[in-house]
Amino acid sequence: MTQTITPSQSSGALLGYGLGQGGRVAWYLGHYLATRAWFSRIEPPTRRRGPVSLRARLAGARIQAALARGALALMARDAANVRAGLYPLPHDLRPRPGAVGEMAGYWRDLPKVALRRRRKQAQEPFEQPPPSMGPEGGAYPRYYLQNFHYQSGGWLTEESADLYDTQVEVLFGGLAQAMRRQGVVPVVEWLRARGLAGGDGYTLLDLATGTGAMLEAVAEAAPGLSLHGLELSPAYLDKAKRRLASRAVTWHQAKAEAIPLPDASVDLVTATYLFHELPKKIRVQVLGEVRRVLKPGGRFVLTDSLQLGDTPALDPVLNSFPKQFHEPYYADWIASDVPALLASAGLHPEDARPAYLSNVFAADRV
């Protein structure tokens, strides 16, 4: 059933969105700029720099203009989606009261991140014996035991889980959750095409659910869905459980390439910012599992990094990202032909929508 919104409700939602998202961007973008300034002071220059050339200045201006246009377009789309009833006005537009404490934790951890970055040290989770995985799988895969983004604890500690959302929002200037929400749209559109926008009677599995941010957004948009959340890290899984404590969710501690569900058992699968952190051969295995657990006609929604060529002015930003952060599989991912990858797994690509620094792909099981 389509949600009906009156003109007065629409105007109120837009005003609330503008005020909330504007404040959110100001908060996180301010900390992003402060982080860049801090790194520029503490990191030694790799070479003596002369005057910046006109060509370099123009290239930098093009990047900044593309980032600004993309951010404004994302916020406009996000607000339009709220107005259209695709999802409700997000409850987290303004930083929560606890955001100050979370940001303090971010700054306390930053020197550790900087030290790993300087030393190119990103194998701590492998070098230190990891905890056991739990009842639904065996040992952690080797590709997983790394300090992605040079973050403390890799994916395996409570400290990492507590810092993650703040770290990502700072990196994307307060727009990370807005990009995630664009992955909700193909889910709701698929449900609306079947006459049940609320999702009653349908099942959704969120892969690598992390702290539960995407699962929470889907749950708010389609409260009737039966939800499954899969996550390999026990610390992140605990964080997601707390986040969705008011919802009935079936949780799985398992690898995305070994989903512990029967064939053709779910209607919808989502994966958000997972694939750029998987080796090439593991991506193929995960897609095989996605097709296996999807019912015929079911939908897979993949939200991940913008690809090279989607916004040409931002290609230098994409190419520089794995050099600044520990992202060993990112360069291969952004050069991948994602629709061809989906099609080869038996998932028919239906749509691809760039969303600022992300891209949202929808593909249905054939």
C-alpha positions as CSV (number, residue, x, y, z in Angstrom):
1,M,0.0,0.0,0.0
2,T,1.5,3.3,-1.1
3,Q,1.9,5.9,1.7
4,T,-0.1,9.0,1.1
5,I,1.4,12.3,2.1
6,T,-0.5,15.6,2.2
7,P,1.0,18.9,0.9
8,S,1.3,20.2,4.4
9,Q,3.1,17.0,5.5
10,S,5.3,17.2,2.5
11,S,6.3,20.8,3.2
12,G,7.0,19.9,6.9
13,A,9.0,16.9,5.9
14,L,11.1,19.0,3.4
15,L,11.8,21.7,6.0
16,G,12.7,19.1,8.6
17,Y,14.9,17.3,6.2
18,G,16.7,20.5,5.1
19,L,17.4,21.6,8.7
20,G,18.4,18.2,9.9
21,Q,20.6,17.1,7.0
22,G,22.2,20.5,6.8
23,G,23.2,20.3,10.5
24,R,24.4,16.7,10.1
25,V,26.6,17.7,7.1
26,A,28.0,20.7,9.0
27,W,28.9,18.6,12.0
28,Y,30.6,15.7,10.1
29,L,32.1,17.8,7.3
30,G,33.7,20.1,9.9
31,H,35.4,17.1,11.5
32,Y,36.4,15.8,8.1
33,L,38.1,19.1,7.3
34,A,39.7,19.2,10.8
35,T,41.0,15.6,10.2
36,R,42.6,16.5,6.9
37,A,44.2,19.5,8.5
38,W,45.5,17.4,11.4
39,F,47.0,14.8,9.0
40,S,48.7,17.5,6.9
41,R,50.5,18.7,10.0
42,I,51.6,15.3,11.4
43,E,52.5,13.4,8.2
44,P,55.9,14.1,6.7
45,P,55.9,15.3,3.1
46,T,57.0,12.6,0.6
47,R,58.8,15.1,-1.5
48,R,59.4,18.8,-1.6
49,R,56.6,20.6,-3.2
50,G,56.9,23.6,-5.4
51,P,54.2,26.0,-6.5
52,V,50.9,24.4,-7.5
53,S,50.5,24.5,-11.3
54,L,47.5,26.1,-12.9
55,R,46.6,22.7,-14.4
56,A,46.6,21.1,-10.9
57,R,44.5,24.0,-9.5
58,L,41.9,23.5,-12.3
59,A,41.8,19.8,-11.7
60,G,41.3,20.4,-8.0
61,A,38.5,22.9,-8.8
62,R,36.8,20.4,-11.0
63,I,36.9,17.7,-8.3
64,Q,35.5,20.1,-5.7
65,A,32.7,21.2,-8.0
66,A,31.8,17.6,-8.8
67,L,31.7,16.7,-5.1
68,A,29.5,19.7,-4.3
69,R,27.1,18.9,-7.2
70,G,27.0,15.3,-6.2
71,A,26.3,16.1,-2.6
72,L,23.5,18.5,-3.4
73,A,22.0,16.1,-5.9
74,L,22.0,13.3,-3.3
75,M,20.3,15.5,-0.7
76,A,17.7,16.6,-3.2
77,R,17.0,13.0,-4.1
78,D,16.9,11.9,-0.5
79,A,14.3,14.6,0.3
80,A,12.3,13.7,-2.8
81,N,12.2,10.1,-1.7
82,V,10.8,11.1,1.7
83,R,8.2,13.3,0.0
84,A,7.2,10.4,-2.3
85,G,6.8,8.1,0.7
86,L,9.6,5.7,-0.3
87,Y,10.9,5.9,3.3
88,P,10.0,8.1,6.3
89,L,11.9,11.2,7.4
90,P,15.1,9.7,8.8
91,H,15.2,9.9,12.6
92,D,19.0,10.4,12.7
93,L,19.4,13.5,10.6
94,R,20.7,15.5,13.6
95,P,23.5,14.1,15.6
96,R,22.3,12.2,18.7
97,P,23.2,13.4,22.2
98,G,25.8,10.7,22.3
99,A,27.5,11.9,19.1
100,V,29.8,14.2,21.1
101,G,31.2,11.2,23.0
102,E,31.5,9.1,19.9
103,M,33.4,11.9,18.1
104,A,35.7,12.2,21.1
105,G,36.4,8.5,20.7
106,Y,37.1,9.1,17.0
107,W,39.7,11.7,17.8
108,R,41.3,9.6,20.6
109,D,41.7,6.7,18.1
110,L,43.0,8.9,15.2
111,P,46.7,8.9,16.2
112,K,46.6,5.0,16.2
113,V,45.2,5.1,12.7
114,A,47.8,7.6,11.6
115,L,50.6,5.5,12.9
116,R,49.4,2.4,11.0
117,R,49.0,4.5,7.9
118,R,52.5,5.8,8.2
119,R,54.0,2.3,8.8
120,K,51.6,0.7,6.2
121,Q,50.7,-1.7,9.0
122,A,47.4,-3.4,8.3
123,Q,47.7,-7.0,9.3
124,E,47.1,-6.8,13.1
125,P,44.0,-9.0,13.1
126,F,45.9,-11.8,11.3
127,E,49.0,-11.4,13.5
128,Q,47.0,-11.6,16.7
129,P,45.0,-14.8,17.2
130,P,41.3,-13.9,16.4
131,P,38.4,-15.1,18.5
132,S,36.5,-18.2,17.4
133,M,33.8,-17.4,14.8
134,G,30.9,-19.1,16.4
135,P,28.5,-21.9,15.7
136,E,27.6,-21.1,12.0
137,G,31.1,-21.4,10.5
138,G,34.8,-22.2,11.0
139,A,37.8,-20.0,10.9
140,Y,37.8,-16.4,9.7
141,P,38.9,-16.1,6.0
142,R,42.4,-14.7,5.5
143,Y,41.1,-11.7,3.4
144,Y,39.0,-10.6,6.4
145,L,41.8,-10.4,8.9
146,Q,43.1,-7.0,8.0
147,N,42.9,-3.4,9.3
148,F,40.7,-2.1,6.5
149,H,41.0,1.7,6.5
150,Y,43.8,1.2,9.0
151,Q,41.1,1.2,11.7
152,S,41.9,-0.2,15.1
153,G,40.9,-3.8,15.7
154,G,40.0,-4.5,12.1
155,W,36.4,-5.8,12.2
156,L,36.8,-7.8,15.3
157,T,36.7,-5.5,18.4
158,E,34.0,-3.7,20.3
159,E,36.1,-0.5,19.9
160,S,35.9,-0.9,16.1
161,A,32.2,-1.4,16.1
162,D,31.6,1.6,18.4
163,L,33.7,3.9,16.1
164,Y,32.7,2.6,12.7
165,D,29.6,4.7,12.0
166,T,31.3,7.9,13.1
167,Q,34.4,7.2,11.0
168,V,32.3,6.6,7.9
169,E,30.1,9.6,8.4
170,V,33.2,11.8,8.9
171,L,34.8,10.4,5.7
172,F,31.7,11.2,3.7
173,G,30.8,14.5,5.3
174,G,27.6,13.3,7.0
175,L,26.2,11.7,3.8
176,A,27.0,8.0,4.3
177,Q,23.5,7.1,5.6
178,A,21.9,9.2,2.9
179,M,23.8,7.1,0.3
180,R,22.8,3.9,2.1
181,R,19.1,5.0,1.9
182,Q,19.3,5.0,-1.9
183,G,19.6,1.2,-1.7
184,V,16.2,1.2,0.1
185,V,14.5,2.6,-3.0
186,P,14.8,-0.5,-5.3
187,V,13.6,-2.6,-2.4
188,V,10.4,-0.5,-1.9
189,E,9.8,-0.3,-5.7
190,W,10.0,-4.1,-5.9
191,L,7.5,-4.4,-3.1
192,R,5.2,-1.7,-4.5
193,A,5.1,-3.6,-7.8
194,R,3.6,-6.5,-5.9
195,G,1.1,-4.3,-4.1
196,L,2.7,-4.6,-0.6
197,A,4.9,-1.6,0.0
198,G,5.1,-2.5,3.7
199,G,6.6,-5.8,2.9
200,D,4.1,-8.1,4.7
201,G,4.7,-11.7,3.8
202,Y,8.2,-11.0,2.3
203,T,11.6,-11.8,3.6
204,L,14.8,-9.7,3.3
205,L,18.4,-10.8,4.1
206,D,21.0,-8.1,4.7
207,L,24.6,-9.3,4.0
208,A,27.5,-8.0,6.1
209,T,25.0,-6.0,8.1
210,G,27.8,-4.4,10.2
211,T,26.2,-2.2,12.8
212,G,22.8,-2.6,11.2
213,A,22.5,0.8,9.6
214,M,21.1,-0.5,6.3
215,L,18.8,-3.1,8.0
216,E,17.4,-0.3,10.2
217,A,16.7,1.9,7.1
218,V,14.9,-1.0,5.3
219,A,12.9,-1.8,8.5
220,E,11.7,1.7,8.8
221,A,10.6,1.9,5.1
222,A,9.0,-1.6,5.0
223,P,8.0,-2.5,8.6
224,G,6.2,-5.7,7.5
225,L,9.3,-7.4,6.1
226,S,10.6,-10.5,7.8
227,L,14.3,-9.6,8.4
228,H,17.5,-11.6,8.5
229,G,20.9,-10.0,9.3
230,L,24.2,-11.8,8.4
231,E,27.5,-10.5,9.9
232,L,30.8,-12.3,10.4
233,S,32.1,-10.1,13.3
234,P,30.6,-10.9,16.7
235,A,31.3,-7.4,17.9
236,Y,29.5,-5.8,15.0
237,L,26.7,-8.3,15.3
238,D,26.2,-7.3,18.9
239,K,26.1,-3.7,17.9
240,A,23.5,-4.4,15.2
241,K,21.4,-6.4,17.7
242,R,21.3,-3.5,20.1
243,R,20.4,-1.1,17.2
244,L,17.4,-3.2,16.1
245,A,16.4,-4.4,19.6
246,S,12.8,-3.4,19.0
247,R,12.5,-5.4,15.8
248,A,12.3,-9.2,15.3
249,V,15.4,-10.1,13.3
250,T,16.9,-13.5,12.7
251,W,20.7,-13.1,13.1
252,H,23.4,-15.2,11.5
253,Q,27.1,-15.0,12.3
254,A,28.5,-16.3,9.0
255,K,30.4,-15.5,5.9
256,A,28.5,-14.0,2.9
257,E,30.0,-16.7,0.7
258,A,28.4,-19.4,2.9
259,I,24.9,-18.2,3.7
260,P,23.3,-20.6,6.2
261,L,19.8,-20.4,4.6
262,P,18.0,-22.9,2.3
263,D,17.7,-22.5,-1.4
264,A,15.1,-20.1,-2.7
265,S,14.2,-19.0,0.9
266,V,14.3,-15.2,0.7
267,D,12.6,-12.6,-1.5
268,L,15.2,-9.8,-1.2
269,V,18.9,-9.6,-0.5
270,T,20.9,-6.4,0.2
271,A,24.6,-5.8,0.4
272,T,26.0,-2.4,1.3
273,Y,29.7,-1.5,1.0
274,L,30.7,-5.2,1.1
275,F,31.9,-6.0,-2.4
276,H,34.8,-3.5,-2.6
277,E,36.3,-5.3,0.4
278,L,36.1,-8.8,-1.1
279,P,38.7,-10.5,-3.4
280,K,37.6,-11.0,-6.9
281,K,37.0,-14.8,-6.6
282,I,35.0,-14.3,-3.3
283,R,32.7,-11.8,-5.0
284,V,31.7,-14.5,-7.5
285,Q,31.1,-17.0,-4.6
286,V,28.9,-14.4,-2.8
287,L,26.9,-13.8,-5.9
288,G,26.4,-17.5,-6.4
289,E,25.1,-17.7,-2.8
290,V,22.8,-14.7,-3.4
291,R,21.2,-16.4,-6.4
292,R,20.9,-19.7,-4.5
293,V,18.9,-18.2,-1.6
294,L,16.8,-15.9,-3.7
295,K,13.4,-17.0,-4.8
296,P,12.8,-16.9,-8.6
297,G,12.0,-13.2,-9.4
298,G,13.6,-12.1,-6.1
299,R,15.7,-9.0,-6.0
300,F,19.3,-8.3,-5.1
301,V,20.3,-4.7,-4.2
302,L,24.0,-4.0,-4.2
303,T,25.2,-0.6,-2.9
304,D,28.9,0.2,-3.2
305,S,31.5,2.6,-4.4
306,L,31.0,4.7,-7.5
307,Q,32.7,3.1,-10.5
308,L,35.4,4.6,-12.7
309,G,33.7,6.6,-15.4
310,D,30.4,7.1,-13.6
311,T,31.5,10.7,-12.8
312,P,34.7,11.2,-14.7
313,A,35.7,14.3,-12.7
314,L,35.8,12.1,-9.6
315,D,38.0,9.4,-11.0
316,P,41.1,10.8,-9.4
317,V,39.3,10.7,-6.0
318,L,38.5,7.0,-6.6
319,N,42.0,6.2,-7.7
320,S,43.6,7.9,-4.7
321,F,41.3,6.2,-2.1
322,P,43.1,2.9,-1.8
323,K,46.4,4.7,-1.6
324,Q,45.3,6.7,1.4
325,F,43.4,3.9,3.2
326,H,44.1,0.2,3.4
327,E,41.7,-1.1,0.7
328,P,43.5,-3.9,-1.1
329,Y,40.5,-4.9,-3.3
330,Y,39.1,-1.5,-4.1
331,A,41.0,-0.7,-7.3
332,D,39.8,-3.9,-8.9
333,W,36.3,-3.3,-7.8
334,I,35.9,0.2,-9.2
335,A,37.2,-1.0,-12.6
336,S,34.8,-4.0,-12.6
337,D,31.9,-4.4,-15.0
338,V,29.2,-4.9,-12.3
339,P,26.2,-5.5,-14.6
340,A,28.2,-8.3,-16.4
341,L,29.3,-9.7,-13.0
342,L,25.6,-9.8,-11.9
343,A,24.4,-11.3,-15.2
344,S,27.1,-14.1,-15.1
345,A,25.7,-15.1,-11.7
346,G,22.2,-15.5,-13.1
347,L,21.0,-12.1,-11.7
348,H,19.4,-9.9,-14.4
349,P,20.5,-6.2,-14.0
350,E,17.5,-4.0,-13.8
351,D,18.9,-0.6,-12.7
352,A,22.0,1.3,-11.8
353,R,21.8,4.7,-10.0
354,P,24.9,6.7,-9.0
355,A,24.4,8.3,-5.6
356,Y,27.1,10.8,-4.9
357,L,30.2,8.6,-4.2
358,S,28.1,5.4,-4.3
359,N,26.3,3.4,-6.9
360,V,23.2,1.3,-6.4
361,F,22.6,-1.8,-8.6
362,A,19.3,-3.7,-8.6
363,A,19.2,-7.2,-10.2
364,D,16.5,-9.8,-10.2
365,R,17.0,-13.6,-10.1
366,V,16.1,-15.1,-13.5
